[in-house]
Amino acid sequence: MFLIFFFAPLTVAAAQNALPNDFTRCQQRDNKINECLKRAVPDALRRMKDGIPQLSVPPLEPLLVSGMNIESGAGPVLITQIYKAIKIHGLTDSILTSYKADLKHYRLRTDSITPKMEFIADYVMKGRILVLPIQGKGVANITMVNLVVKHDLIGEPVVRDGQTYMHIKDYRVKFVPDKVHLHFSNLFNGDKRLGDQMNIFLNENSDLVFNELKESYEKSLSSVFQDVTNKIFDKVPMNKIFPEEQ
């Protein structure tokens, strides 16, 4: 959700309003702002595990998502998935590998690596993988190991009451995991033999399965990240998210 990222500027905004004074602030006119954010964000993420209620920042460990629909309409994997009561674990362990803030054009880009991100949810699924039918209703666990996340936030200025806010109009995310582990409980109406065989098959072909579905995962989670980001960006003026001076 990750995350992330979108929480970098969020961290500074929250620090200006409610977080402890020892949170690192990165000035927008600092010619080393990218290096500052690269250091500051992972530390801030760990501090924000329980969220910041006064700023509508949800807990990050786990990050809760009410639901999402995933569809693959072509290729060897043809599946419809409905997820509810989603819990995303591991975002606060993310490490930033790069950060590029182009504030003049309201653009933020960052790459990060998350050692282990777990996506746990109630699911309903139906479709086929290669020539095999698959259907079930239960609990899904999708674990991505050494997950590289590429975030691209495209903003626009919104002026209210003489203050400029940076509204995120588009949020793009790409997932590049080193390994994906999949497990779906209660496949085939609880038939343990068929369910176990299908879970083995899924993990033997996890690269194929995930690559066919990841665009839908990326679009769905991008929407979640954008919504959370704008809860902050639409409330806090840009000059407090990125202070012009101390």
N, C-alpha and C positions, 0 to 999 in steps of 0.2 A: 501498500500500500503504500509496497510498498509497496517505501513508501517512498528512497523517497526522495533532492527531491523537493516535493512541494512543502515539506515541513521546515526547510531551511529558513526562508524568510519568515515563516510563521513563528519560528523560535524567537527571532529578534523582536517581532511585534509583541509577542507575549511577554518577553523580558521587559519591554518598555512599560508594560501596563501592570503586570501582576507577578512575574517570576522573580526569583531572587536576583539581587544585584550582581552576583558573581557569574551570571550567564554572559557569555561573550557577545558583544555587539560589534557588527561589521558596518563601518561607514561606507555610504555609497560612493564617496569621492576618494576612497582609499584605493590607490592603484594596485593594491594586493588584496582586494576584496574577495577574489575567488579563493585564494589561499586561506583567508580568514574564515570564510564559510565552510571550506573543506574541513577545517579543524573543529569549528564550532558545532556543526550540525550533529555529528555522531554523539558527542557528549550531551547535547541538549535532548536528543531523542531518548537516550537512556533515562534522563531525568523526567521525561514526560510519559512514562509508562502508565501513570494513573490519570492522565489527561489534565485539562485546565477548564473546569466547569464554567468559570466566569467569562471565558472567551469562547465557549461552545466547542472547545477542542476535546474530542472523545479520547478515552484511554487508548493507548497504542499497543498495549499488551494484555489481552489480544485486541486487535481492531475488529469491532463487530460490524457486520454488514447484514442488512435485513434479508436481502435476496438478490439473485441475478439469474438470467436465462442464458444458456450457452447453446449455440446451434452450429453445426457443420453441415453445409448443404451440398458438398461435392467431394470427389476424391475417394480414397479407400476407407475413410472414416466418415460415417454418416450417422450423427448422433444428435438427439435433442436432450438437454439436461436442464433441470430446474433445481436451483440451490436455494435453501432457506436457512436462517439462523447460522450464518457464516461466521466463523472465528478465524482470523488470520494471525498466526503467531510468528515471532522472529524479526519483525520489522525494526525493533529497537536495537538489535544487534548489528544493524547495517553499518558498513564502512564506506565513506565516500572516496572514490578514486579520482574524480574530477568534478569541477564546478565552474560554470561559465555564466556570469550574470551580465547581460546586456541591458542595463536599465534604461538607456536612452530609447531603445526599441521595445521595451517591456517584454523581454525574452529571458527565460531562465533555462539552462540546460545542465543536467548533472548525470553522472554515472555512479553507480554504487554496487557493492557486492554484499549479499546477505548469506551468511554461512548456511542457514537452514530456515526456509520459510514453509510453514505448515498451513494448509488451507483445509479446514475441517467444517463440514456442513451436512445438514440433512439434504438428501437428494432424491430426485425421481429421474430415471433415465430410460431411454428407449432408442434403438437404432441398430446399426451393424458396424463391425470393424472387419475390414477385408470381406470375407464371405461369411463371417460368423455373426449371428444375431446376438444382441445384448439388451437386457432390460432388468430393471430392479428399482427398489425403493428402500432406502436405509440411510446409513451414514457413510460419507465419503471422506477420505483422507488423501490429499494430494500434497506430497512433500517435495519441494524443489531444493536441491543441494547446490551450494556455491552459486547462487542465483545472481547474475549480473542484471541490473535494471537500468535502463536508459530512459530518463525523463526529459520531456521537452514541453515547457510551459509557455504558452503564447498569450500575452496579456494585452489590455487596452486601457487607456486612461479614462477614468470617470470622475468628473468634478462635481462635488456636492458641498455646499456651504463654504466655498472657497478652498476646500481641501481636495487634493488629487488622490484617488484610490486606484490601485492596479487590479482591475477585474480580469480574472483568467477566463478567456473566451474559448480556449482550446487547450486540452491537456493530452499529450501523446506519450505512450509508454511502450517499451519493448522489453520482453523477458528473454534472457539467454541463460538457461540453467545448465549446469554441468551434468546433472543427473536428476531424473524425476522418478519418484516412487508413487505408485497408485494403489489404493485399496478401496473397494466398494463392498460394504456389508449387504447381506440379504439380496444378492443377485438371484435372478430367476426364482422369485417367490420363496427364497430361503433354501433352495436346493444346494446343500453344502458342497456336494461333489462338483456340480457344474459351476458354482460360485468360485470355489477354490481354483478350478482349472482356468476360469476366465481371468481371475486376478493374476495368476501366473503368466498367462498369455499377455495380459496388458503390460506387465512389467518387462517381459521379454521384448515387447515392441513399444516401450514407453516413448522413445524418441519419435517414432512415427505418429503415435496417438497424440502426444502433446503438440507436436508441430502442426498437425492438422487442426487442432482446437485452439491453439494459443492466441490466434488473432481475436477470437471471440472473448477469451479471458482478458486479453489486453484492453479491448474496447470497454468491457464491463468494468474493470477495475480503474481504468482511466476516468470513467464517469464518477466513480466513488471518490477518487483522489481529487478531482476537480471540485466536487461539491464540498468536500472538507476544506480544501484550500480557500475557496471563496467565502466560507463562513468567517474566515479571518480577514482576507484581503478586502472584502466588502465592508468590513467594520473599522479597520484600522488604516489611517492615511498612509500613503506610501513613504512619506518622510519619517514615519515612526517605525515602519518595517525596515527601511534602510535609512538610518539617521544620516543627516548631512554633516552633523558634527556631534561630538560628545557633550 
